[in-house]
Amino acid sequence: MGQYYIAVTYDVCEHNNLYEYMNEYHLDLSIDMDKQIREFAKMDVAPIVKVYESDASDPGEFILYKEYKFKKYECGCNQ
């Protein structure tokens, strides 16, 4: 069986000690993963998106596959 991927967006503000789960998205493996991740980050204005991978035979167990950081969506409260 194949792999199953989800992307989770996070809101982060180091100045206020915030690291908050926002949304979860299922990835379509027929579409470029990086493109999908960029779109999810843009929709949620999320500075961090983590992609988790699971074996399709056991979809309840996810491991971190990759983490994306988007500087343009980082908190600007210190400025």
Backbone as a chain_set.jsonl record, in Angstrom:
{"seq": "MGQYYIAVTYDVCEHNNLYEYMNEYHLDLSIDMDKQIREFAKMDVAPIVKVYESDASDPGEFILYKEYKFKKYECGCNQ", "coords": {"N": [[0.835, -1.183, 0.0], [0.297, 2.37, -0.376], [1.703, 5.562, 0.665], [0.394, 7.995, 2.96], [-0.377, 11.367, 3.367], [-0.556, 14.253, 5.443], [-0.967, 17.75, 5.924], [-0.221, 20.129, 8.369], [-1.052, 23.238, 9.597], [0.457, 25.905, 11.456], [0.207, 28.544, 13.796], [2.481, 30.924, 14.879], [4.097, 32.762, 17.389], [6.8, 33.924, 18.752], [7.27, 35.891, 20.631], [5.041, 36.01, 22.254], [4.946, 33.503, 23.213], [3.514, 31.631, 21.631], [2.403, 28.814, 19.946], [0.496, 27.404, 17.923], [-1.82, 25.012, 16.799], [-3.502, 25.116, 13.711], [-4.956, 24.334, 11.167], [-5.742, 21.293, 9.385], [-4.802, 19.483, 6.518], [-5.415, 17.244, 3.853], [-3.124, 15.795, 1.664], [-2.914, 15.756, -1.869], [-1.506, 13.428, -3.768], [-1.165, 13.494, -6.492], [-0.66, 16.029, -7.192], [1.838, 18.566, -7.106], [3.665, 18.538, -4.138], [5.036, 20.649, -2.77], [3.846, 22.902, -3.924], [1.18, 22.644, -3.027], [1.597, 22.919, -0.264], [2.584, 25.541, -0.063], [0.257, 26.893, -0.829], [-1.531, 26.197, 1.234], [-0.235, 27.425, 3.403], [-0.452, 30.087, 2.626], [-3.279, 30.44, 2.597], [-3.896, 30.14, 5.323], [-2.215, 31.963, 6.462], [0.15, 31.049, 7.653], [3.139, 30.6, 9.362], [4.505, 28.236, 9.749], [4.366, 25.009, 8.422], [3.754, 21.683, 8.836], [4.417, 18.508, 7.511], [3.055, 15.36, 7.725], [3.517, 11.843, 7.614], [2.025, 8.707, 6.859], [1.689, 5.207, 6.823], [-0.478, 3.753, 4.583], [-1.752, 1.458, 5.389], [-1.901, 1.66, 8.096], [-3.342, 4.153, 9.06], [-3.55, 5.66, 11.391], [-1.199, 6.266, 12.663], [1.123, 8.687, 12.55], [4.143, 10.133, 11.329], [6.589, 12.742, 11.466], [7.315, 14.127, 8.388], [8.294, 16.312, 6.886], [9.197, 19.738, 7.443], [8.073, 22.97, 6.803], [8.994, 26.373, 6.535], [7.816, 29.678, 6.492], [8.859, 32.707, 6.059], [7.633, 35.113, 5.332], [5.154, 35.0, 6.518], [5.565, 35.175, 9.19], [5.131, 36.262, 12.584], [4.749, 39.708, 13.25], [4.864, 41.21, 15.53], [6.887, 42.3, 17.03], [7.825, 44.458, 15.747]], "CA": [[0.0, 0.0, 0.0], [1.046, 3.607, -0.485], [1.838, 6.471, 1.8], [-0.686, 8.947, 3.161], [0.237, 12.579, 3.902], [-1.377, 15.383, 5.864], [-0.237, 18.982, 6.242], [-0.803, 20.824, 9.508], [-0.567, 24.617, 9.685], [0.641, 26.398, 12.82], [0.406, 29.968, 14.043], [3.616, 31.017, 15.792], [4.564, 34.071, 17.84], [7.792, 33.667, 19.786], [7.206, 36.947, 21.65], [3.925, 35.707, 23.149], [5.015, 32.058, 23.479], [2.393, 31.005, 20.943], [2.661, 27.796, 18.924], [-0.877, 26.905, 17.933], [-2.368, 24.245, 15.681], [-4.565, 25.847, 13.023], [-5.778, 23.477, 10.314], [-5.161, 20.058, 8.849], [-5.176, 19.277, 5.122], [-4.968, 16.0, 3.231], [-2.383, 16.098, 0.447], [-3.218, 15.012, -3.086], [-0.194, 13.052, -4.286], [-1.089, 13.732, -7.937], [-0.305, 17.451, -7.318], [3.134, 18.879, -6.494], [3.519, 18.736, -2.696], [5.492, 21.989, -2.387], [2.823, 23.859, -4.362], [0.056, 22.535, -2.103], [2.019, 23.451, 1.034], [2.603, 27.005, -0.196], [-1.132, 27.361, -0.872], [-2.084, 26.064, 2.591], [0.387, 28.467, 4.229], [-1.043, 31.352, 2.206], [-4.673, 30.49, 3.04], [-3.952, 30.261, 6.783], [-1.171, 32.909, 6.886], [0.858, 30.191, 8.609], [4.589, 30.612, 9.199], [5.027, 26.867, 9.786], [3.5, 23.917, 7.978], [4.417, 20.394, 9.007], [3.824, 17.414, 6.751], [3.164, 14.086, 8.415], [3.375, 10.701, 6.726], [1.528, 7.488, 7.47], [1.494, 4.063, 5.942], [-1.921, 3.656, 4.34], [-2.307, 0.303, 6.09], [-2.101, 2.071, 9.492], [-3.468, 5.604, 8.946], [-3.625, 6.342, 12.676], [0.139, 6.545, 13.176], [1.815, 9.627, 11.675], [5.471, 10.603, 11.71], [6.954, 13.975, 10.766], [7.986, 13.899, 7.116], [9.018, 17.523, 6.495], [8.696, 20.986, 8.012], [8.26, 24.145, 5.948], [8.913, 27.659, 7.229], [7.505, 30.777, 5.59], [9.246, 33.939, 6.745], [6.701, 36.213, 5.041], [3.964, 34.88, 7.356], [5.95, 35.214, 10.586], [4.543, 37.3, 13.408], [5.463, 40.975, 13.18], [4.487, 41.993, 16.695], [8.056, 42.962, 17.628], [8.245, 45.578, 14.888]], "C": [[0.88, 1.246, 0.0], [1.121, 4.394, 0.805], [0.673, 7.457, 1.8], [-0.08, 10.16, 3.854], [-0.821, 13.594, 4.331], [-0.446, 16.56, 6.142], [-0.976, 19.672, 7.372], [-0.191, 22.215, 9.573], [-0.53, 25.051, 11.142], [0.811, 27.907, 12.811], [1.481, 30.071, 15.115], [3.915, 32.472, 16.108], [5.515, 33.822, 19.005], [7.686, 34.672, 20.926], [6.098, 36.704, 22.665], [3.859, 34.22, 23.495], [3.835, 31.294, 22.876], [2.908, 30.022, 19.896], [1.369, 26.993, 18.842], [-1.247, 26.191, 16.635], [-3.494, 25.06, 15.038], [-5.475, 24.895, 12.247], [-4.989, 22.275, 9.828], [-5.696, 19.846, 7.437], [-4.629, 17.943, 4.63], [-4.287, 16.363, 1.905], [-2.81, 15.179, -0.686], [-1.88, 14.695, -3.744], [-0.065, 13.215, -5.799], [-0.723, 15.194, -8.237], [1.01, 17.679, -6.584], [2.957, 19.247, -5.015], [3.911, 20.151, -2.278], [4.466, 23.055, -2.764], [1.619, 23.838, -3.418], [0.388, 23.166, -0.752], [2.041, 24.971, 1.002], [1.188, 27.574, -0.178], [-1.787, 27.273, 0.506], [-1.536, 27.155, 3.509], [-0.223, 29.828, 3.9], [-2.481, 31.494, 2.715], [-4.775, 30.766, 4.539], [-3.025, 31.339, 7.34], [-0.345, 32.227, 7.988], [2.362, 30.219, 8.358], [5.218, 29.219, 9.216], [3.946, 25.9, 9.313], [4.316, 22.639, 8.119], [3.654, 19.343, 8.222], [4.114, 16.121, 7.499], [2.831, 12.968, 7.442], [2.868, 9.502, 7.516], [1.446, 6.411, 6.408], [-0.013, 3.893, 5.793], [-2.557, 2.464, 5.053], [-2.543, 0.593, 7.569], [-2.215, 3.589, 9.533], [-3.546, 6.357, 10.267], [-2.274, 6.751, 13.235], [0.913, 7.418, 12.183], [3.194, 9.964, 12.228], [5.786, 11.855, 10.885], [7.77, 13.635, 9.526], [8.862, 15.102, 6.745], [8.373, 18.732, 7.151], [9.054, 22.138, 7.078], [8.131, 25.397, 6.8], [8.733, 28.764, 6.196], [7.725, 32.094, 6.324], [8.228, 35.061, 6.523], [5.425, 36.147, 5.879], [4.299, 34.898, 8.856], [5.303, 36.409, 11.295], [5.393, 38.571, 13.32], [5.222, 41.843, 14.403], [5.679, 42.692, 17.363], [8.508, 44.181, 16.821], [7.399, 46.808, 15.146]], "O": [[2.062, 1.182, 0.336], [0.675, 3.96, 1.867], [0.055, 7.713, 0.766], [0.656, 10.006, 4.828], [-1.843, 13.767, 3.667], [0.705, 16.384, 6.542], [-2.201, 19.79, 7.347], [1.031, 22.364, 9.6], [-1.356, 24.635, 11.956], [1.469, 28.471, 11.938], [1.409, 29.392, 16.139], [3.98, 33.313, 15.211], [5.076, 33.54, 20.12], [7.985, 34.336, 22.072], [6.2, 37.142, 23.811], [2.849, 33.736, 24.006], [3.239, 30.43, 23.52], [3.747, 30.367, 19.064], [1.169, 26.033, 19.586], [-1.02, 26.695, 15.535], [-4.336, 25.625, 15.736], [-6.626, 24.678, 12.627], [-3.759, 22.247, 9.856], [-6.891, 20.007, 7.186], [-3.504, 17.567, 4.96], [-4.821, 17.149, 1.122], [-3.037, 13.985, -0.49], [-1.196, 15.599, -4.226], [1.035, 13.088, -6.337], [-0.502, 15.556, -9.393], [1.266, 17.054, -5.555], [2.194, 20.153, -4.681], [3.19, 20.787, -1.509], [4.245, 24.002, -2.01], [1.098, 24.891, -3.051], [-0.441, 23.863, -0.166], [1.57, 25.619, 1.936], [0.948, 28.621, 0.422], [-2.52, 28.18, 0.901], [-2.278, 27.741, 4.297], [-0.479, 30.63, 4.798], [-2.858, 32.556, 3.21], [-5.634, 31.532, 4.977], [-3.035, 31.608, 8.542], [-0.174, 32.755, 9.087], [2.812, 29.895, 7.259], [6.342, 29.043, 8.747], [2.791, 25.96, 9.736], [5.423, 22.529, 7.59], [2.424, 19.286, 8.254], [5.255, 15.827, 7.855], [1.981, 13.118, 6.564], [3.225, 9.304, 8.678], [1.166, 6.685, 5.241], [-0.739, 3.89, 6.787], [-3.763, 2.457, 5.296], [-3.289, -0.127, 8.232], [-1.289, 4.259, 9.99], [-3.605, 7.587, 10.263], [-2.216, 7.515, 14.198], [1.308, 6.954, 11.113], [3.384, 10.067, 13.44], [5.314, 12.007, 9.759], [8.785, 12.943, 9.606], [10.015, 14.943, 6.345], [7.165, 18.756, 7.387], [10.192, 22.258, 6.624], [7.271, 25.478, 7.677], [9.404, 28.786, 5.164], [6.883, 32.533, 7.107], [7.986, 35.866, 7.422], [4.686, 37.129, 5.95], [3.426, 34.665, 9.691], [4.978, 37.422, 10.675], [6.622, 38.5, 13.318], [5.355, 43.065, 14.337], [5.482, 43.589, 18.182], [9.472, 44.851, 17.19], [7.607, 47.844, 14.516]]}, "num_chains": 1, "name": "protein.A"}
